[in-house]
Amino acid sequence: MEDLLQRLEKHIKNLLDQHNQLKQSNVQLNQGKFLLTREKELLVDKQKKAFVQIEALVSKLKALGKMP
């Protein structure tokens, strides 16, 4: 009977260790997700700004081409 209790205790400890590892992994994954989401937002903003600048340059070039 004591052997069974020792095995059960060991199994419970292993499960608790696994739970703690998974919890830590989950925290790290959520932090990584947050950082990637923020980085994506910054890159989208840069892309929009670049697109506006390109449109302005194209407009200026078109205007220059229409000059006699």
N, CA, C, O and CB atoms as a CASP TS submission, in Angstrom:
PFRMAT TS
TARGET T0000
AUTHOR 0000-0000-0000
METHOD Language model
MODEL 1
PARENT N/A
ATOM      1  N   MET     1       0.820  -1.196   0.000  1.00  0.00           N
ATOM      2  CA  MET     1       0.000   0.000   0.000  1.00  0.00           C
ATOM      3  C   MET     1       0.866   1.263   0.000  1.00  0.00           C
ATOM      4  O   MET     1       0.569   2.245  -0.681  1.00  0.00           O
ATOM      5  CB  MET     1      -0.934  -0.003   1.207  1.00  0.00           C
ATOM      6  N   GLU     2       1.939   1.204   0.781  1.00  0.00           N
ATOM      7  CA  GLU     2       2.820   2.371   0.840  1.00  0.00           C
ATOM      8  C   GLU     2       3.499   2.616  -0.500  1.00  0.00           C
ATOM      9  O   GLU     2       3.724   3.764  -0.883  1.00  0.00           O
ATOM     10  CB  GLU     2       3.873   2.191   1.934  1.00  0.00           C
ATOM     11  N   ASP     3       3.824   1.554  -1.206  1.00  0.00           N
ATOM     12  CA  ASP     3       4.423   1.674  -2.534  1.00  0.00           C
ATOM     13  C   ASP     3       3.471   2.393  -3.488  1.00  0.00           C
ATOM     14  O   ASP     3       3.887   3.231  -4.288  1.00  0.00           O
ATOM     15  CB  ASP     3       4.788   0.286  -3.091  1.00  0.00           C
ATOM     16  N   LEU     4       2.207   2.053  -3.388  1.00  0.00           N
ATOM     17  CA  LEU     4       1.198   2.698  -4.219  1.00  0.00           C
ATOM     18  C   LEU     4       1.103   4.188  -3.902  1.00  0.00           C
ATOM     19  O   LEU     4       0.996   5.011  -4.812  1.00  0.00           O
ATOM     20  CB  LEU     4      -0.166   2.026  -4.022  1.00  0.00           C
ATOM     21  N   LEU     5       1.141   4.533  -2.637  1.00  0.00           N
ATOM     22  CA  LEU     5       1.087   5.943  -2.233  1.00  0.00           C
ATOM     23  C   LEU     5       2.324   6.701  -2.707  1.00  0.00           C
ATOM     24  O   LEU     5       2.219   7.853  -3.126  1.00  0.00           O
ATOM     25  CB  LEU     5       0.954   6.057  -0.706  1.00  0.00           C
ATOM     26  N   GLN     6       3.485   6.073  -2.645  1.00  0.00           N
ATOM     27  CA  GLN     6       4.715   6.713  -3.110  1.00  0.00           C
ATOM     28  C   GLN     6       4.670   6.944  -4.618  1.00  0.00           C
ATOM     29  O   GLN     6       5.085   7.993  -5.110  1.00  0.00           O
ATOM     30  CB  GLN     6       5.938   5.859  -2.742  1.00  0.00           C
ATOM     31  N   ARG     7       4.164   5.956  -5.336  1.00  0.00           N
ATOM     32  CA  ARG     7       4.050   6.122  -6.795  1.00  0.00           C
ATOM     33  C   ARG     7       3.044   7.218  -7.129  1.00  0.00           C
ATOM     34  O   ARG     7       3.261   8.015  -8.042  1.00  0.00           O
ATOM     35  CB  ARG     7       3.630   4.791  -7.468  1.00  0.00           C
ATOM     36  N   LEU     8       1.954   7.250  -6.390  1.00  0.00           N
ATOM     37  CA  LEU     8       0.939   8.285  -6.614  1.00  0.00           C
ATOM     38  C   LEU     8       1.507   9.670  -6.304  1.00  0.00           C
ATOM     39  O   LEU     8       1.284  10.628  -7.044  1.00  0.00           O
ATOM     40  CB  LEU     8      -0.313   8.014  -5.746  1.00  0.00           C
ATOM     41  N   GLU     9       2.246   9.757  -5.197  1.00  0.00           N
ATOM     42  CA  GLU     9       2.863  11.034  -4.828  1.00  0.00           C
ATOM     43  C   GLU     9       3.854  11.480  -5.908  1.00  0.00           C
ATOM     44  O   GLU     9       3.888  12.653  -6.278  1.00  0.00           O
ATOM     45  CB  GLU     9       3.576  10.917  -3.458  1.00  0.00           C
ATOM     46  N   LYS    10       4.652  10.548  -6.406  1.00  0.00           N
ATOM     47  CA  LYS    10       5.612  10.871  -7.465  1.00  0.00           C
ATOM     48  C   LYS    10       4.889  11.330  -8.730  1.00  0.00           C
ATOM     49  O   LYS    10       5.305  12.285  -9.386  1.00  0.00           O
ATOM     50  CB  LYS    10       6.503   9.652  -7.775  1.00  0.00           C
ATOM     51  N   HIS    11       3.818  10.646  -9.055  1.00  0.00           N
ATOM     52  CA  HIS    11       3.043  11.009 -10.248  1.00  0.00           C
ATOM     53  C   HIS    11       2.422  12.400 -10.091  1.00  0.00           C
ATOM     54  O   HIS    11       2.404  13.187 -11.038  1.00  0.00           O
ATOM     55  CB  HIS    11       1.937   9.960 -10.513  1.00  0.00           C
ATOM     56  N   ILE    12       1.924  12.693  -8.912  1.00  0.00           N
ATOM     57  CA  ILE    12       1.337  14.020  -8.646  1.00  0.00           C
ATOM     58  C   ILE    12       2.410  15.100  -8.748  1.00  0.00           C
ATOM     59  O   ILE    12       2.172  16.162  -9.323  1.00  0.00           O
ATOM     60  CB  ILE    12       0.670  14.059  -7.242  1.00  0.00           C
ATOM     61  N   LYS    13       3.589  14.831  -8.190  1.00  0.00           N
ATOM     62  CA  LYS    13       4.688  15.803  -8.290  1.00  0.00           C
ATOM     63  C   LYS    13       5.073  16.037  -9.753  1.00  0.00           C
ATOM     64  O   LYS    13       5.320  17.171 -10.163  1.00  0.00           O
ATOM     65  CB  LYS    13       5.919  15.315  -7.486  1.00  0.00           C
ATOM     66  N   ASN    14       5.122  14.969 -10.523  1.00  0.00           N
ATOM     67  CA  ASN    14       5.441  15.108 -11.950  1.00  0.00           C
ATOM     68  C   ASN    14       4.388  15.942 -12.671  1.00  0.00           C
ATOM     69  O   ASN    14       4.709  16.784 -13.509  1.00  0.00           O
ATOM     70  CB  ASN    14       5.557  13.728 -12.611  1.00  0.00           C
ATOM     71  N   LEU    15       3.137  15.695 -12.334  1.00  0.00           N
ATOM     72  CA  LEU    15       2.058  16.472 -12.959  1.00  0.00           C
ATOM     73  C   LEU    15       2.142  17.944 -12.567  1.00  0.00           C
ATOM     74  O   LEU    15       1.925  18.824 -13.400  1.00  0.00           O
ATOM     75  CB  LEU    15       0.686  15.901 -12.562  1.00  0.00           C
ATOM     76  N   LEU    16       2.455  18.210 -11.309  1.00  0.00           N
ATOM     77  CA  LEU    16       2.604  19.599 -10.864  1.00  0.00           C
ATOM     78  C   LEU    16       3.782  20.280 -11.564  1.00  0.00           C
ATOM     79  O   LEU    16       3.692  21.440 -11.967  1.00  0.00           O
ATOM     80  CB  LEU    16       2.795  19.654  -9.339  1.00  0.00           C
ATOM     81  N   ASP    17       4.881  19.545 -11.701  1.00  0.00           N
ATOM     82  CA  ASP    17       6.034  20.102 -12.431  1.00  0.00           C
ATOM     83  C   ASP    17       5.665  20.405 -13.882  1.00  0.00           C
ATOM     84  O   ASP    17       6.008  21.461 -14.416  1.00  0.00           O
ATOM     85  CB  ASP    17       7.231  19.124 -12.384  1.00  0.00           C
ATOM     86  N   GLN    18       4.974  19.480 -14.500  1.00  0.00           N
ATOM     87  CA  GLN    18       4.558  19.680 -15.890  1.00  0.00           C
ATOM     88  C   GLN    18       3.603  20.864 -16.004  1.00  0.00           C
ATOM     89  O   GLN    18       3.691  21.652 -16.946  1.00  0.00           O
ATOM     90  CB  GLN    18       3.891  18.407 -16.442  1.00  0.00           C
ATOM     91  N   HIS    19       2.697  20.986 -15.048  1.00  0.00           N
ATOM     92  CA  HIS    19       1.764  22.115 -15.036  1.00  0.00           C
ATOM     93  C   HIS    19       2.519  23.438 -14.941  1.00  0.00           C
ATOM     94  O   HIS    19       2.225  24.386 -15.670  1.00  0.00           O
ATOM     95  CB  HIS    19       0.772  21.984 -13.865  1.00  0.00           C
ATOM     96  N   ASN    20       3.496  23.492 -14.031  1.00  0.00           N
ATOM     97  CA  ASN    20       4.286  24.721 -13.869  1.00  0.00           C
ATOM     98  C   ASN    20       5.075  25.053 -15.127  1.00  0.00           C
ATOM     99  O   ASN    20       5.176  26.219 -15.507  1.00  0.00           O
ATOM    100  CB  ASN    20       5.241  24.585 -12.683  1.00  0.00           C
ATOM    101  N   GLN    21       5.632  24.042 -15.773  1.00  0.00           N
ATOM    102  CA  GLN    21       6.374  24.268 -17.019  1.00  0.00           C
ATOM    103  C   GLN    21       5.448  24.782 -18.114  1.00  0.00           C
ATOM    104  O   GLN    21       5.803  25.698 -18.856  1.00  0.00           O
ATOM    105  CB  GLN    21       7.066  22.973 -17.479  1.00  0.00           C
ATOM    106  N   LEU    22       4.264  24.191 -18.211  1.00  0.00           N
ATOM    107  CA  LEU    22       3.306  24.630 -19.229  1.00  0.00           C
ATOM    108  C   LEU    22       2.815  26.050 -18.952  1.00  0.00           C
ATOM    109  O   LEU    22       2.605  26.840 -19.873  1.00  0.00           O
ATOM    110  CB  LEU    22       2.114  23.666 -19.290  1.00  0.00           C
ATOM    111  N   LYS    23       2.636  26.357 -17.669  1.00  0.00           N
ATOM    112  CA  LYS    23       2.206  27.703 -17.300  1.00  0.00           C
ATOM    113  C   LYS    23       3.265  28.731 -17.706  1.00  0.00           C
ATOM    114  O   LYS    23       2.946  29.787 -18.251  1.00  0.00           O
ATOM    115  CB  LYS    23       1.928  27.787 -15.783  1.00  0.00           C
ATOM    116  N   GLN    24       4.524  28.402 -17.430  1.00  0.00           N
ATOM    117  CA  GLN    24       5.629  29.300 -17.800  1.00  0.00           C
ATOM    118  C   GLN    24       5.730  29.437 -19.317  1.00  0.00           C
ATOM    119  O   GLN    24       5.926  30.538 -19.833  1.00  0.00           O
ATOM    120  CB  GLN    24       6.966  28.781 -17.225  1.00  0.00           C
ATOM    121  N   SER    25       5.599  28.332 -20.021  1.00  0.00           N
ATOM    122  CA  SER    25       5.631  28.380 -21.490  1.00  0.00           C
ATOM    123  C   SER    25       4.502  29.249 -22.026  1.00  0.00           C
ATOM    124  O   SER    25       4.693  30.009 -22.976  1.00  0.00           O
ATOM    125  CB  SER    25       5.530  26.961 -22.083  1.00  0.00           C
ATOM    126  N   ASN    26       3.345  29.136 -21.425  1.00  0.00           N
ATOM    127  CA  ASN    26       2.198  29.927 -21.851  1.00  0.00           C
ATOM    128  C   ASN    26       2.451  31.421 -21.651  1.00  0.00           C
ATOM    129  O   ASN    26       2.099  32.237 -22.502  1.00  0.00           O
ATOM    130  CB  ASN    26       0.947  29.498 -21.086  1.00  0.00           C
ATOM    131  N   VAL    27       3.057  31.766 -20.533  1.00  0.00           N
ATOM    132  CA  VAL    27       3.401  33.173 -20.264  1.00  0.00           C
ATOM    133  C   VAL    27       4.372  33.683 -21.331  1.00  0.00           C
ATOM    134  O   VAL    27       4.196  34.772 -21.878  1.00  0.00           O
ATOM    135  CB  VAL    27       4.025  33.331 -18.841  1.00  0.00           C
ATOM    136  N   GLN    28       5.395  32.883 -21.615  1.00  0.00           N
ATOM    137  CA  GLN    28       6.382  33.284 -22.616  1.00  0.00           C
ATOM    138  C   GLN    28       5.747  33.414 -23.999  1.00  0.00           C
ATOM    139  O   GLN    28       6.055  34.350 -24.737  1.00  0.00           O
ATOM    140  CB  GLN    28       7.534  32.276 -22.660  1.00  0.00           C
ATOM    141  N   LEU    29       4.876  32.494 -24.348  1.00  0.00           N
ATOM    142  CA  LEU    29       4.211  32.562 -25.652  1.00  0.00           C
ATOM    143  C   LEU    29       3.320  33.797 -25.750  1.00  0.00           C
ATOM    144  O   LEU    29       3.273  34.451 -26.792  1.00  0.00           O
ATOM    145  CB  LEU    29       3.380  31.294 -25.897  1.00  0.00           C
ATOM    146  N   ASN    30       2.620  34.113 -24.678  1.00  0.00           N
ATOM    147  CA  ASN    30       1.760  35.303 -24.690  1.00  0.00           C
ATOM    148  C   ASN    30       2.582  36.580 -24.799  1.00  0.00           C
ATOM    149  O   ASN    30       2.184  37.525 -25.481  1.00  0.00           O
ATOM    150  CB  ASN    30       0.895  35.350 -23.428  1.00  0.00           C
ATOM    151  N   GLN    31       3.733  36.605 -24.125  1.00  0.00           N
ATOM    152  CA  GLN    31       4.612  37.774 -24.240  1.00  0.00           C
ATOM    153  C   GLN    31       5.144  37.905 -25.662  1.00  0.00           C
ATOM    154  O   GLN    31       5.191  39.001 -26.219  1.00  0.00           O
ATOM    155  CB  GLN    31       5.784  37.674 -23.240  1.00  0.00           C
ATOM    156  N   GLY    32       5.541  36.778 -26.241  1.00  0.00           N
ATOM    157  CA  GLY    32       6.018  36.797 -27.624  1.00  0.00           C
ATOM    158  C   GLY    32       4.931  37.244 -28.583  1.00  0.00           C
ATOM    159  O   GLY    32       5.194  37.998 -29.520  1.00  0.00           O
ATOM    160  N   LYS    33       3.717  36.783 -28.352  1.00  0.00           N
ATOM    161  CA  LYS    33       2.593  37.175 -29.198  1.00  0.00           C
ATOM    162  C   LYS    33       2.359  38.677 -29.102  1.00  0.00           C
ATOM    163  O   LYS    33       2.130  39.341 -30.113  1.00  0.00           O
ATOM    164  CB  LYS    33       1.318  36.407 -28.800  1.00  0.00           C
ATOM    165  N   PHE    34       2.418  39.209 -27.891  1.00  0.00           N
ATOM    166  CA  PHE    34       2.235  40.646 -27.707  1.00  0.00           C
ATOM    167  C   PHE    34       3.308  41.430 -28.456  1.00  0.00           C
ATOM    168  O   PHE    34       3.011  42.407 -29.143  1.00  0.00           O
ATOM    169  CB  PHE    34       2.262  41.004 -26.214  1.00  0.00           C
ATOM    170  N   LEU    35       4.574  40.988 -28.315  1.00  0.00           N
ATOM    171  CA  LEU    35       5.665  41.694 -28.983  1.00  0.00           C
ATOM    172  C   LEU    35       5.533  41.627 -30.502  1.00  0.00           C
ATOM    173  O   LEU    35       5.779  42.617 -31.190  1.00  0.00           O
ATOM    174  CB  LEU    35       7.007  41.116 -28.553  1.00  0.00           C
ATOM    175  N   LEU    36       5.148  40.471 -31.023  1.00  0.00           N
ATOM    176  CA  LEU    36       4.976  40.332 -32.471  1.00  0.00           C
ATOM    177  C   LEU    36       3.819  41.182 -32.978  1.00  0.00           C
ATOM    178  O   LEU    36       3.901  41.774 -34.054  1.00  0.00           O
ATOM    179  CB  LEU    36       4.746  38.869 -32.841  1.00  0.00           C
ATOM    180  N   THR    37       2.752  41.241 -32.206  1.00  0.00           N
ATOM    181  CA  THR    37       1.604  42.066 -32.591  1.00  0.00           C
ATOM    182  C   THR    37       2.004  43.539 -32.629  1.00  0.00           C
ATOM    183  O   THR    37       1.640  44.266 -33.554  1.00  0.00           O
ATOM    184  CB  THR    37       0.424  41.854 -31.612  1.00  0.00           C
ATOM    185  N   ARG    38       2.742  43.965 -31.633  1.00  0.00           N
ATOM    186  CA  ARG    38       3.206  45.363 -31.581  1.00  0.00           C
ATOM    187  C   ARG    38       4.149  45.654 -32.747  1.00  0.00           C
ATOM    188  O   ARG    38       4.046  46.699 -33.389  1.00  0.00           O
ATOM    189  CB  ARG    38       3.917  45.656 -30.232  1.00  0.00           C
ATOM    190  N   GLU    39       5.058  44.735 -33.015  1.00  0.00           N
ATOM    191  CA  GLU    39       5.990  44.914 -34.128  1.00  0.00           C
ATOM    192  C   GLU    39       5.235  45.001 -35.455  1.00  0.00           C
ATOM    193  O   GLU    39       5.576  45.812 -36.316  1.00  0.00           O
ATOM    194  CB  GLU    39       7.011  43.758 -34.170  1.00  0.00           C
ATOM    195  N   LYS    40       4.222  44.174 -35.615  1.00  0.00           N
ATOM    196  CA  LYS    40       3.417  44.203 -36.833  1.00  0.00           C
ATOM    197  C   LYS    40       2.721  45.558 -36.982  1.00  0.00           C
ATOM    198  O   LYS    40       2.685  46.124 -38.074  1.00  0.00           O
ATOM    199  CB  LYS    40       2.377  43.063 -36.821  1.00  0.00           C
ATOM    200  N   GLU    41       2.173  46.071 -35.885  1.00  0.00           N
ATOM    201  CA  GLU    41       1.518  47.379 -35.930  1.00  0.00           C
ATOM    202  C   GLU    41       2.495  48.466 -36.365  1.00  0.00           C
ATOM    203  O   GLU    41       2.158  49.328 -37.177  1.00  0.00           O
ATOM    204  CB  GLU    41       0.922  47.726 -34.561  1.00  0.00           C
ATOM    205  N   LEU    42       3.706  48.416 -35.819  1.00  0.00           N
ATOM    206  CA  LEU    42       4.710  49.415 -36.196  1.00  0.00           C
ATOM    207  C   LEU    42       5.093  49.294 -37.669  1.00  0.00           C
ATOM    208  O   LEU    42       5.261  50.304 -38.352  1.00  0.00           O
ATOM    209  CB  LEU    42       5.956  49.271 -35.319  1.00  0.00           C
ATOM    210  N   LEU    43       5.231  48.072 -38.156  1.00  0.00           N
ATOM    211  CA  LEU    43       5.589  47.882 -39.564  1.00  0.00           C
ATOM    212  C   LEU    43       4.463  48.318 -40.493  1.00  0.00           C
ATOM    213  O   LEU    43       4.724  48.875 -41.559  1.00  0.00           O
ATOM    214  CB  LEU    43       5.942  46.421 -39.827  1.00  0.00           C
ATOM    215  N   VAL    44       3.220  48.072 -40.105  1.00  0.00           N
ATOM    216  CA  VAL    44       2.082  48.510 -40.916  1.00  0.00           C
ATOM    217  C   VAL    44       2.046  50.030 -40.970  1.00  0.00           C
ATOM    218  O   VAL    44       1.778  50.606 -42.024  1.00  0.00           O
ATOM    219  CB  VAL    44       0.751  47.956 -40.348  1.00  0.00           C
ATOM    220  N   ASP    45       2.314  50.691 -39.836  1.00  0.00           N
ATOM    221  CA  ASP    45       2.360  52.155 -39.823  1.00  0.00           C
ATOM    222  C   ASP    45       3.465  52.680 -40.741  1.00  0.00           C
ATOM    223  O   ASP    45       3.249  53.631 -41.492  1.00  0.00           O
ATOM    224  CB  ASP    45       2.575  52.670 -38.391  1.00  0.00           C
ATOM    225  N   LYS    46       4.634  52.069 -40.681  1.00  0.00           N
ATOM    226  CA  LYS    46       5.736  52.483 -41.563  1.00  0.00           C
ATOM    227  C   LYS    46       5.365  52.277 -43.026  1.00  0.00           C
ATOM    228  O   LYS    46       5.669  53.111 -43.879  1.00  0.00           O
ATOM    229  CB  LYS    46       7.020  51.701 -41.230  1.00  0.00           C
ATOM    230  N   GLN    47       4.710  51.162 -43.302  1.00  0.00           N
ATOM    231  CA  GLN    47       4.298  50.875 -44.678  1.00  0.00           C
ATOM    232  C   GLN    47       3.310  51.927 -45.175  1.00  0.00           C
ATOM    233  O   GLN    47       3.413  52.390 -46.311  1.00  0.00           O
ATOM    234  CB  GLN    47       3.671  49.470 -44.773  1.00  0.00           C
ATOM    235  N   LYS    48       2.355  52.304 -44.326  1.00  0.00           N
ATOM    236  CA  LYS    48       1.377  53.324 -44.716  1.00  0.00           C
ATOM    237  C   LYS    48       2.065  54.658 -44.988  1.00  0.00           C
ATOM    238  O   LYS    48       1.747  55.337 -45.964  1.00  0.00           O
ATOM    239  CB  LYS    48       0.309  53.494 -43.621  1.00  0.00           C
ATOM    240  N   LYS    49       3.006  55.031 -44.127  1.00  0.00           N
ATOM    241  CA  LYS    49       3.736  56.287 -44.326  1.00  0.00           C
ATOM    242  C   LYS    49       4.540  56.247 -45.622  1.00  0.00           C
ATOM    243  O   LYS    49       4.575  57.227 -46.366  1.00  0.00           O
ATOM    244  CB  LYS    49       4.668  56.564 -43.134  1.00  0.00           C
ATOM    245  N   ALA    50       5.184  55.113 -45.889  1.00  0.00           N
ATOM    246  CA  ALA    50       5.961  54.982 -47.123  1.00  0.00           C
ATOM    247  C   ALA    50       5.046  55.070 -48.341  1.00  0.00           C
ATOM    248  O   ALA    50       5.401  55.687 -49.345  1.00  0.00           O
ATOM    249  CB  ALA    50       6.740  53.652 -47.136  1.00  0.00           C
ATOM    250  N   PHE    51       3.884  54.459 -48.251  1.00  0.00           N
ATOM    251  CA  PHE    51       2.937  54.496 -49.359  1.00  0.00           C
ATOM    252  C   PHE    51       2.480  55.925 -49.640  1.00  0.00           C
ATOM    253  O   PHE    51       2.366  56.324 -50.799  1.00  0.00           O
ATOM    254  CB  PHE    51       1.729  53.604 -49.056  1.00  0.00           C
ATOM    255  N   VAL    52       2.218  56.694 -48.589  1.00  0.00           N
ATOM    256  CA  VAL    52       1.818  58.098 -48.756  1.00  0.00           C
ATOM    257  C   VAL    52       2.943  58.896 -49.409  1.00  0.00           C
ATOM    258  O   VAL    52       2.695  59.723 -50.287  1.00  0.00           O
ATOM    259  CB  VAL    52       1.439  58.726 -47.390  1.00  0.00           C
ATOM    260  N   GLN    53       4.171  58.648 -48.982  1.00  0.00           N
ATOM    261  CA  GLN    53       5.312  59.358 -49.568  1.00  0.00           C
ATOM    262  C   GLN    53       5.485  58.988 -51.041  1.00  0.00           C
ATOM    263  O   GLN    53       5.771  59.852 -51.871  1.00  0.00           O
ATOM    264  CB  GLN    53       6.603  59.042 -48.787  1.00  0.00           C
ATOM    265  N   ILE    54       5.316  57.730 -51.359  1.00  0.00           N
ATOM    266  CA  ILE    54       5.440  57.293 -52.756  1.00  0.00           C
ATOM    267  C   ILE    54       4.348  57.928 -53.608  1.00  0.00           C
ATOM    268  O   ILE    54       4.607  58.387 -54.721  1.00  0.00           O
ATOM    269  CB  ILE    54       5.367  55.752 -52.857  1.00  0.00           C
ATOM    270  N   GLU    55       3.129  57.953 -53.082  1.00  0.00           N
ATOM    271  CA  GLU    55       2.030  58.592 -53.833  1.00  0.00           C
ATOM    272  C   GLU    55       2.334  60.063 -54.078  1.00  0.00           C
ATOM    273  O   GLU    55       2.066  60.577 -55.163  1.00  0.00           O
ATOM    274  CB  GLU    55       0.688  58.449 -53.071  1.00  0.00           C
ATOM    275  N   ALA    56       2.892  60.747 -53.079  1.00  0.00           N
ATOM    276  CA  ALA    56       3.235  62.167 -53.227  1.00  0.00           C
ATOM    277  C   ALA    56       4.320  62.336 -54.295  1.00  0.00           C
ATOM    278  O   ALA    56       4.244  63.248 -55.118  1.00  0.00           O
ATOM    279  CB  ALA    56       3.711  62.763 -51.870  1.00  0.00           C
ATOM    280  N   LEU    57       5.317  61.469 -54.283  1.00  0.00           N
ATOM    281  CA  LEU    57       6.378  61.554 -55.294  1.00  0.00           C
ATOM    282  C   LEU    57       5.839  61.282 -56.693  1.00  0.00           C
ATOM    283  O   LEU    57       6.220  61.957 -57.649  1.00  0.00           O
ATOM    284  CB  LEU    57       7.501  60.566 -54.971  1.00  0.00           C
ATOM    285  N   VAL    58       4.959  60.300 -56.815  1.00  0.00           N
ATOM    286  CA  VAL    58       4.370  59.989 -58.121  1.00  0.00           C
ATOM    287  C   VAL    58       3.551  61.178 -58.618  1.00  0.00           C
ATOM    288  O   VAL    58       3.603  61.524 -59.798  1.00  0.00           O
ATOM    289  CB  VAL    58       3.482  58.716 -58.038  1.00  0.00           C
ATOM    290  N   SER    59       2.802  61.796 -57.721  1.00  0.00           N
ATOM    291  CA  SER    59       2.039  62.988 -58.104  1.00  0.00           C
ATOM    292  C   SER    59       2.949  64.114 -58.585  1.00  0.00           C
ATOM    293  O   SER    59       2.656  64.780 -59.578  1.00  0.00           O
ATOM    294  CB  SER    59       1.196  63.473 -56.926  1.00  0.00           C
ATOM    295  N   LYS    60       4.045  64.318 -57.880  1.00  0.00           N
ATOM    296  CA  LYS    60       4.993  65.362 -58.296  1.00  0.00           C
ATOM    297  C   LYS    60       5.608  65.042 -59.650  1.00  0.00           C
ATOM    298  O   LYS    60       5.773  65.928 -60.489  1.00  0.00           O
ATOM    299  CB  LYS    60       6.100  65.530 -57.249  1.00  0.00           C
ATOM    300  N   LEU    61       5.944  63.782 -59.861  1.00  0.00           N
ATOM    301  CA  LEU    61       6.519  63.382 -61.163  1.00  0.00           C
ATOM    302  C   LEU    61       5.514  63.564 -62.270  1.00  0.00           C
ATOM    303  O   LEU    61       5.869  64.013 -63.360  1.00  0.00           O
ATOM    304  CB  LEU    61       6.992  61.923 -61.131  1.00  0.00           C
ATOM    305  N   LYS    62       4.275  63.229 -62.018  1.00  0.00           N
ATOM    306  CA  LYS    62       3.233  63.426 -63.038  1.00  0.00           C
ATOM    307  C   LYS    62       3.067  64.902 -63.343  1.00  0.00           C
ATOM    308  O   LYS    62       2.895  65.284 -64.500  1.00  0.00           O
ATOM    309  CB  LYS    62       1.888  62.826 -62.577  1.00  0.00           C
ATOM    310  N   ALA    63       3.117  65.731 -62.316  1.00  0.00           N
ATOM    311  CA  ALA    63       2.985  67.168 -62.498  1.00  0.00           C
ATOM    312  C   ALA    63       4.165  67.720 -63.313  1.00  0.00           C
ATOM    313  O   ALA    63       3.990  68.605 -64.151  1.00  0.00           O
ATOM    314  CB  ALA    63       2.897  67.873 -61.129  1.00  0.00           C
ATOM    315  N   LEU    64       5.343  67.198 -63.062  1.00  0.00           N
ATOM    316  CA  LEU    64       6.519  67.635 -63.807  1.00  0.00           C
ATOM    317  C   LEU    64       6.415  67.233 -65.273  1.00  0.00           C
ATOM    318  O   LEU    64       6.859  67.964 -66.158  1.00  0.00           O
ATOM    319  CB  LEU    64       7.791  67.052 -63.188  1.00  0.00           C
ATOM    320  N   GLY    65       5.829  66.072 -65.524  1.00  0.00           N
ATOM    321  CA  GLY    65       5.683  65.597 -66.888  1.00  0.00           C
ATOM    322  C   GLY    65       4.684  66.405 -67.698  1.00  0.00           C
ATOM    323  O   GLY    65       4.760  66.424 -68.926  1.00  0.00           O
ATOM    324  N   LYS    66       3.758  67.065 -67.040  1.00  0.00           N
ATOM    325  CA  LYS    66       2.737  67.860 -67.746  1.00  0.00           C
ATOM    326  C   LYS    66       3.205  69.273 -68.058  1.00  0.00           C
ATOM    327  O   LYS    66       2.514  70.022 -68.749  1.00  0.00           O
ATOM    328  CB  LYS    66       1.468  67.925 -66.920  1.00  0.00           C
ATOM    329  N   MET    67       4.366  69.633 -67.554  1.00  0.00           N
ATOM    330  CA  MET    67       4.862  70.998 -67.803  1.00  0.00           C
ATOM    331  C   MET    67       5.361  71.090 -69.233  1.00  0.00           C
ATOM    332  O   MET    67       6.027  70.186 -69.737  1.00  0.00           O
ATOM    333  CB  MET    67       5.999  71.384 -66.801  1.00  0.00           C
ATOM    334  N   PRO    68       5.028  72.195 -69.874  1.00  0.00           N
ATOM    335  CA  PRO    68       5.492  72.384 -71.263  1.00  0.00           C
ATOM    336  C   PRO    68       6.962  72.701 -71.371  1.00  0.00           C
ATOM    337  O   PRO    68       7.475  72.881 -72.475  1.00  0.00           O
ATOM    338  CB  PRO    68       4.716  73.480 -71.917  1.00  0.00           C
TER
END
